[in-house]
């Protein structure tokens, strides 16, 4: 069972891991939410970014690659649990 709000990214769902990774990369890059939202091909406003980062909804798979590119990362890195090292096995 996934515990929400406990701060453990090991037990977090993929949705929560992506949300936390987005917040972390934005902070690491010093990028504002406004700049992040405006960088998508279909520009997103402040309320969309705010809702996404608060967990009101999840980033859609169709935008995961765009988000990763904007954040100079990969989709795998945004989804991967922190304790997963190396390449994903298929």
Legacy VTK file of the C-alpha trace (Angstrom):
# vtk DataFile Version 3.0
C-alpha trace
ASCII
DATASET POLYDATA
POINTS 90 float
0.000 0.000 0.000
1.337 3.444 -0.916
1.602 5.920 1.921
0.974 9.448 0.791
2.411 12.472 2.461
4.958 10.483 4.450
7.939 11.857 2.522
9.183 8.450 1.453
9.834 8.482 -2.270
10.578 4.741 -2.125
6.903 4.020 -1.439
5.575 6.823 -3.660
3.553 6.089 -6.767
4.939 6.951 -10.189
2.641 9.976 -10.206
4.109 11.251 -6.942
7.691 10.477 -7.983
7.229 12.557 -11.146
5.710 15.425 -9.160
8.604 15.405 -6.705
11.177 15.117 -9.510
9.637 18.104 -11.300
9.856 20.204 -8.146
13.436 19.074 -7.505
14.631 19.805 -11.069
12.937 23.209 -11.124
14.789 24.093 -7.914
18.091 22.698 -9.189
17.820 24.714 -12.385
16.471 27.828 -10.675
13.566 27.744 -13.132
10.254 29.320 -12.245
6.974 27.519 -12.708
5.956 30.230 -15.141
9.024 29.601 -17.332
8.437 25.837 -17.135
4.811 26.127 -18.252
5.624 28.577 -21.027
8.282 26.216 -22.420
5.801 23.525 -23.465
4.801 23.399 -27.151
1.216 24.031 -25.979
1.979 26.728 -23.431
0.636 26.205 -19.914
-0.266 28.974 -17.502
0.559 29.507 -13.871
-2.540 27.734 -12.565
-1.724 24.581 -14.575
1.837 24.487 -13.222
0.663 25.211 -9.685
-1.916 22.411 -9.826
0.639 20.005 -11.254
3.239 20.773 -8.585
0.653 20.544 -5.789
-0.487 17.139 -7.027
-4.002 18.164 -8.044
-3.439 16.204 -11.260
-0.659 14.219 -12.879
1.496 15.120 -15.836
0.131 13.258 -18.846
2.331 10.735 -20.593
2.016 12.742 -23.793
3.858 15.616 -22.065
6.426 13.635 -20.071
9.120 13.835 -22.773
8.515 17.575 -23.214
8.815 18.142 -19.465
12.032 16.121 -19.322
13.572 18.067 -22.208
12.592 21.405 -20.658
14.214 20.308 -17.395
17.340 18.953 -19.138
16.560 15.454 -17.928
14.982 12.270 -19.254
11.541 10.772 -18.771
13.186 7.812 -17.037
14.880 10.109 -14.527
11.592 11.852 -13.754
9.800 8.556 -13.074
12.581 6.517 -11.467
12.562 5.979 -7.725
15.684 7.437 -6.078
16.909 3.978 -5.046
16.826 2.674 -8.647
20.274 2.919 -10.196
21.243 2.224 -13.768
19.097 1.439 -16.750
15.555 0.165 -16.528
15.138 -3.464 -17.556
12.434 -4.289 -20.064
LINES 1 91
90 0 1 2 3 4 5 6 7 8 9 10 11 12 13 14 15 16 17 18 19 20 21 22 23 24 25 26 27 28 29 30 31 32 33 34 35 36 37 38 39 40 41 42 43 44 45 46 47 48 49 50 51 52 53 54 55 56 57 58 59 60 61 62 63 64 65 66 67 68 69 70 71 72 73 74 75 76 77 78 79 80 81 82 83 84 85 86 87 88 89
